[in-house]
């Protein structure tokens, strides 16, 4: 369906040979690029009516060419700045008229199709198309999906921030709260929890998790049940909808009651043994889950920072006791 609408003259099979097939010099190569490119290639006329909607565009926006071609581009896609502000369309138009091209990283949202309303981060290049007489005849847009790349970059930056914040934290609770704030912001998670069995099973930090949910989780007195079993492997990474996650049924019901639909959970092992969890939750559809490697690195960093905070607290307690003993000795003397 797509090839018929976007690249009717594309040679295929043995005919796709620049030496033997002179048609490639007459547009066959450009047709093949449109057909085979992973980027979204979109061509419109001056009224923004879509004339070409490449297979890459079908993949990125989940909109078939048969539904997009013939519609105005702004009826299929909308675009905003990365911070959510409206796109400066007048500025883009002026740059396009002045330079013949315009480029920017921005957020696009399909208005139709299976991914309607989904945010897609793209590097976009728009170029004016001109006829033989030099007059503008349309627009060529090439959009590269960088959503995953940008997310990983954000997660790596979050880890760097986490290192700096954790180094300055004085207590385990401060470490847990700082980690959850950074990770929730980087991954888009809407809730988070860090637990520990260091001195009884407790919640060291939480973010937007209901009190009843926390009570049910730590009320068991220990990290046990299906979740503990699933986290026995040091490389264990759980990413599952609440309905299928390895949870005790009372915990599952509490998570559902808190509105959380998807969970990502990794174990905390400050001394090589499972001592707690780092959990993130989403109340809406999870579109781009955090990478396994980043979550495991974050868990290792949080676990070591918690252990350092505990050791620091123990040292301070020892120093305080020594100071108290010295004062008493001086008083006796």
C-alpha positions, 0 to 999 in steps of 0.5 A: 500500500505504502510503496504504491502511494509514495514511490511508484517508480522504485526499481526492485530486485535485480533492477535496483542497479545503478550500472544497469538501470538508467532510470535510477539517474532519472529519479529512481535513486531518490525514490529508493531513498524515500522508500528505504529511509528510516527517517520520516520524509514528508512532501507537501505542496504550498498549501501544506497538502501532503503529497508524499508520506514515506514508510519511515513516517508510517513507522514513526507516527503510526499513520498509514500513508493512505490516511495521511496523503491528501490531508493538510499536514496540520491535520495529521501532526502538530508541533511544539517546542521542547518545553511545551511552548507553542512553536514560533511558526512565524520565525520558522517561516521567515528563516525558511524564506531567507535561507531556503531551509529551517531546522530544529529539535521539537516535539511532534504529536500525531493527531490521528492514528494509533499514537494520537497525542503521543509526544515524539521528539524529532530533529526536523529539517524543512527545505523549500522545493522549487520548480525549474522556473525557480518558484517555490512549489512545495516543502520537503520535511525530513524528521528523525525520531530521537526520542529514545536517544534523548531519553537515554541522554537524560537518564545519563545526565540524571545519573551524573546529578544523582552522583553529586546529590548523593555525595552531599546527602547526610542521611539515608532518607536524604539519599532516597528522596534525592534519588527519587526526585531525579529519577522520576524527573528523568524517566517521567515516572509519577511515583517512586519508593525506596525501601530498606531492611537495614533496621526493620523493613521501612520506606526510606523515601517516597514520591507521590505514593499514597500512605496506604500503599506504603503501609501495605508494602512495609507492613509485611515486615520484610521484603518477601513474597513473589517480588523478593523471589523475582529480584534474587538475580543481581541483574533482575529488572522488573518492568510490568503492568500491575496486573502481571507484576510479581506482587502479593495480592494485597500489594497489587490491590493497593498499587491499583487503588493508588492509580498506578498502572505500570511498575519498574522495580530493581533491587538494592544490594549495598553489601551484595545481598538484597536489602530493599527496592527502588521502584518507579510507577506510572499512572498513565500509559508508559510509552518509553520505559527507562533502560535496564542498564540505567536502572541497574546503575541507578540502583547500584549508586543508590545502594552504595550511597545509602551504605555510605550514609549509614556508615557516616551516621554510625561514625557520627554516633560514635563521635557523639558518644566519645564527646559525651564520655569526655565531658563526663570524664572532665566532670568527674575530674 
